[in-house]
Amino acid sequence: MLPRPAPSRFRSSEAFDLQSFLATRTRAVNRALDGFVPKASAKPRTIHTAMRYSLFAGGKRMRPALCLAASGACGGRESAAMPLACAVECIHTYSLIHDDLPAMDDDDFRRGKPTNHKVFGEGIAVLAGDALLTEAFEIALQCRGWPRYSHQTIVRELARAAGSLQLIAGQVADLEGEGKRISAQHLRYIHERKTSALLCCAVRLGGMSANCTGAQLKALTDFGYYVGLAFQVVDDILDVTQTTEQLGKTAGKDRKAKKATYPAILGLEKSRRIAEGLTQRAFQALKTFRGKALALEALAEFLLKRDR
């Protein structure tokens, strides 16, 4: 069960039931993904079983939730945003499958379960990730398009976030930085691309699905950027402070791999202050919505205070 965020200076005075929001959206996203992705019985069964193994491994569906919440903040319908929310989740899952490979982070557990390559072998895991990445674009194209945002714009948005200048760039810089002393500025570059880019994309796509204005898209972009960075700083902190059982993945792996992290470079307390400051800036970005972005506010605080 998800913890209810404690009151803080970040929160709006109006109550928002985040636990209920996440539970209902997770169920809706799971139903939609089940319909979009080929069944495990479809030939070849091995690849579709492997894709579904990781896709339905029990994640909190945070990126889809952000996409749907952004749509709501702009007055959109969640049904219109759902294909985009699912597309982002497919890309996220693909990235996790590949991150866990022996050639990358070499992890044995993800979300409390053996990683994809541990169950299906490295070759199938690579292909399962490839298939999910490809599937994401087919799913995204099932959206209807909007006056300000055509299918071309939607596909470009996804491709840019997942490509060699963003998500892939972050993974490359992360690999090349292992065992080296890097600056806090370079670490921020890694986090901006490896984590923040896709989170920001999810929020932007949610706004686009509501045919949001340019000003609204700018506010969502700023929010997604700062929340994405805060998310990764907190992730670095949890790798140091939580156990494998608590995280559902191998704890301490960043330290073991001699990866640069915020706690390693700046210390735990300063890292916590940075995460809080980034979240505050995310909240500032939402002021333009004048109280209509309560779900985004609650999600930002939850990401800051999460324990896994």
C-alpha positions in Angstrom: 0.0 0.0 0.0 1.3 3.5 -0.9 2.0 5.8 2.0 -0.2 8.9 2.3 2.1 11.9 1.9 2.5 13.9 5.1 1.5 17.5 5.1 4.3 19.9 4.1 4.8 23.4 2.9 4.7 22.0 -0.6 1.1 20.8 -0.5 -2.0 22.7 -1.6 -4.5 23.4 1.3 -7.1 21.4 -0.7 -7.1 17.7 0.2 -6.2 15.3 -2.6 -6.5 11.5 -2.3 -3.3 10.4 -4.1 -3.6 6.8 -3.0 -6.9 6.5 -4.7 -5.7 8.3 -7.7 -2.7 6.0 -8.2 -4.7 2.9 -7.5 -7.4 3.7 -10.1 -5.0 4.9 -12.7 -2.7 1.9 -12.3 -5.7 -0.4 -12.9 -6.8 1.6 -15.9 -3.3 1.7 -17.4 -2.9 -2.1 -16.9 -6.2 -2.8 -18.6 -5.1 -0.6 -21.5 -1.6 -2.1 -21.8 -3.2 -5.6 -21.8 -5.2 -4.6 -24.8 -2.4 -2.9 -26.7 0.4 -5.4 -26.2 0.1 -8.8 -28.0 -1.1 -11.7 -25.8 1.4 -14.2 -24.4 -0.2 -16.8 -26.6 0.6 -14.9 -29.8 3.5 -16.5 -31.8 6.3 -16.4 -31.0 5.1 -17.0 -27.5 8.5 -16.6 -25.9 9.0 -13.0 -26.8 5.5 -11.9 -25.9 5.7 -13.8 -22.6 9.0 -12.0 -21.9 7.6 -8.6 -22.8 4.6 -9.1 -20.6 6.8 -10.5 -17.7 8.5 -7.1 -17.3 5.6 -4.9 -18.4 3.3 -6.4 -15.7 5.9 -6.9 -13.0 4.0 -4.6 -10.6 5.4 -1.1 -11.1 3.6 1.9 -9.7 3.0 3.3 -13.3 4.4 6.7 -12.2 5.0 8.0 -15.7 1.6 7.1 -17.0 0.1 8.7 -13.8 2.0 11.9 -14.5 0.8 11.8 -18.2 -2.8 11.4 -17.1 -2.5 14.0 -14.4 -1.0 16.5 -16.8 -4.0 15.9 -19.1 -6.4 16.6 -16.3 -4.6 19.8 -15.4 -5.2 21.1 -18.9 -8.8 20.1 -18.9 -8.3 17.0 -21.1 -9.9 13.5 -21.1 -7.8 10.7 -19.7 -9.1 8.4 -22.4 -7.5 10.6 -25.0 -4.2 10.5 -23.1 -4.2 6.8 -22.4 -2.4 5.6 -25.5 0.4 8.1 -24.8 0.6 7.1 -21.2 1.0 3.4 -22.2 3.5 4.3 -24.9 5.7 6.0 -22.3 5.4 3.0 -20.0 6.5 0.6 -22.7 9.6 2.8 -23.4 10.3 2.9 -19.6 10.0 -0.9 -19.3 12.3 -1.4 -22.3 14.9 0.8 -20.7 14.7 -1.2 -17.4 15.1 -4.5 -19.2 18.2 -3.3 -21.0 19.6 -1.5 -17.9 19.5 -4.8 -16.0 21.6 -6.7 -18.6 25.0 -8.0 -17.6 26.5 -5.6 -20.2 24.9 -2.6 -18.4 24.0 -2.6 -14.7 24.1 -6.4 -14.3 21.2 -6.6 -11.9 19.4 -9.8 -10.7 16.2 -8.3 -9.4 13.7 -5.7 -10.5 10.5 -4.9 -8.6 11.1 -7.8 -6.3 11.3 -10.4 -9.1 14.2 -11.9 -11.1 15.2 -9.6 -14.0 14.2 -10.4 -17.5 17.5 -11.9 -18.6 17.6 -14.1 -15.5 14.3 -15.7 -16.5 14.5 -15.7 -20.3 18.2 -15.3 -21.1 20.1 -12.3 -22.4 19.2 -12.7 -26.1 15.4 -12.8 -25.4 15.7 -9.9 -22.9 17.4 -7.8 -25.5 14.7 -8.6 -28.0 11.9 -8.0 -25.5 13.2 -4.6 -24.8 13.5 -3.9 -28.5 10.0 -5.1 -29.1 8.6 -2.9 -26.3 10.4 0.2 -27.7 8.9 -0.5 -31.1 5.5 -1.3 -29.7 5.4 2.1 -28.0 5.3 4.0 -31.3 2.5 1.8 -32.6 0.5 2.4 -29.4 1.1 6.2 -29.5 -0.2 6.4 -33.1 -3.6 5.2 -31.8 -4.2 8.6 -30.3 -6.4 10.8 -32.5 -4.1 13.8 -32.9 -5.1 17.4 -31.9 -5.2 20.8 -33.6 -2.0 21.9 -32.0 -0.3 18.5 -31.9 -0.3 16.2 -34.9 0.7 12.5 -34.9 4.0 13.7 -36.4 4.6 15.9 -33.3 3.7 13.1 -30.9 6.1 10.6 -32.6 8.8 13.2 -32.7 8.3 13.9 -29.0 8.7 10.2 -28.1 11.6 9.6 -30.4 13.5 12.6 -29.1 13.1 11.5 -25.4 14.1 7.9 -26.1 16.9 8.7 -28.6 20.6 9.2 -28.6 20.5 12.8 -27.3 18.3 12.0 -24.3 17.6 8.6 -22.7 20.4 6.8 -24.6 22.8 9.7 -24.0 22.2 9.4 -20.3 22.9 5.6 -20.3 26.0 6.1 -22.3 27.3 8.8 -20.0 26.4 6.7 -17.0 28.4 3.7 -18.4 31.4 5.8 -19.3 31.4 7.4 -15.9 31.7 4.2 -13.9 34.8 4.2 -11.6 35.7 7.8 -12.6 35.6 11.0 -10.6 33.0 13.2 -12.3 31.7 16.6 -11.5 28.2 17.3 -10.0 27.5 19.2 -13.3 28.3 16.0 -15.4 26.2 13.9 -13.0 23.3 16.3 -13.6 23.8 15.8 -17.3 23.4 12.1 -16.8 20.3 12.4 -14.7 18.7 15.0 -17.0 18.8 12.5 -19.8 18.6 9.1 -18.2 15.7 9.9 -16.0 14.3 13.4 -16.4 13.8 13.3 -20.2 11.2 10.5 -20.2 9.4 11.8 -17.1 9.2 15.2 -18.8 8.1 13.6 -22.0 5.2 11.9 -20.1 4.0 15.2 -18.7 4.3 17.0 -22.0 2.4 14.3 -23.9 -0.4 14.5 -21.3 -0.7 18.2 -21.9 -0.6 17.7 -25.7 -3.4 15.1 -25.4 -5.5 18.0 -24.0 -4.5 20.3 -26.8 -2.8 22.5 -24.2 -1.6 26.1 -25.0 2.0 27.0 -25.5 2.1 28.5 -22.0 0.7 25.4 -20.4 3.2 23.2 -22.3 6.1 25.4 -21.0 4.8 25.0 -17.4 4.5 21.3 -17.8 7.9 21.1 -19.3 9.5 22.9 -16.4 7.6 20.8 -13.9 8.6 17.5 -15.6 12.2 18.6 -15.8 12.5 19.4 -12.1 10.5 16.4 -10.9 12.5 14.1 -13.1 15.8 15.4 -11.6 14.4 15.2 -8.1 13.2 11.6 -8.7 16.7 10.5 -9.7 18.4 12.3 -6.7 16.0 10.5 -4.4 16.7 7.2 -6.3 20.4 7.8 -5.6 19.6 8.4 -1.9 17.5 5.3 -1.6 20.2 3.1 -3.1 22.3 4.1 -0.1 19.7 4.1 2.7 17.3 1.2 1.8 17.7 -2.6 1.7 17.2 -4.8 -1.3 14.0 -6.1 0.2 12.7 -2.5 0.6 13.6 -1.4 -2.9 12.6 -4.6 -4.8 15.9 -4.3 -6.6 19.5 -4.7 -5.6 20.5 -2.1 -3.0 24.0 -0.6 -3.0 24.7 -1.5 -6.6 25.7 2.1 -7.5 28.4 2.1 -4.8 29.5 -1.4 -5.8 29.8 -0.4 -9.5 31.6 2.8 -8.4 29.0 5.0 -10.1 28.8 8.7 -9.4 25.7 9.6 -7.4 24.6 12.6 -5.6 25.3 11.1 -2.1 28.7 10.0 -3.3 29.7 13.4 -4.6 27.8 15.8 -2.3 26.8 13.7 0.7 23.3 12.5 1.9 22.1 15.7 3.6 23.0 18.0 0.7 21.5 15.5 -1.7 18.2 15.7 0.3 18.3 19.5 0.2 18.8 19.4 -3.5 15.9 17.0 -4.1 13.7 19.3 -2.0 14.8 22.4 -3.8 14.1 20.8 -7.2 10.6 19.8 -6.0 9.9 23.3 -4.9 10.8 24.6 -8.4 8.5 22.0 -9.8 5.7 23.3 -7.7 6.5 26.9 -8.8 6.0 25.8 -12.4 2.4 24.7 -11.7 1.2 28.1 -10.4 -0.1 28.9 -13.9 -2.7 26.2 -13.5 -4.3 28.0 -10.5 -5.2 25.0 -8.4 -6.1 22.7 -11.3 -2.9 20.6 -11.0 -3.5 19.0 -7.6 -2.7 15.5 -8.9 0.6 16.7 -10.3 1.4 18.5 -7.0 0.6 15.4 -5.0 2.7 13.2 -7.3 5.7 15.5 -7.0 5.6 15.4 -3.2 5.1 11.6 -3.2 8.2 11.2 -5.5 10.2 13.3 -3.1 9.1 11.4 0.0 8.9 7.8 -1.4 10.9 5.1 0.3 11.3 2.7 -2.7 
